[in-house]
């Protein structure tokens, strides 16, 4: 029986992350810089990437996120900004016609 390990799908996610970071025609970077980062404990960068790529790993931070959200002013506004990420109705590219 062949075991499915999501290796190829994980590689796609990593390639897309690299594309987003290096895309000069993307307003996403500026949008993200407008959102103040939460003060998570200092973890290794690879742990953060693993959390982005793996939902089960991200669950290790759910308690910490709850605490940080309790301390966050304008939480509703922050969540509205976060909801723009991955929303197909939001465009983060510069308009070439401007």
Secondary structure, 3 states (H helix, E strand, C coil): CCCCCCHHHHHHHHHHHHHHHHCCCECHHHHHHCCCCCCCCCCCHHHHHHHHHCHHHHHHHHHHHHHHHHCCCCHHHHHHHHHHCCCCCCCCECCCCC
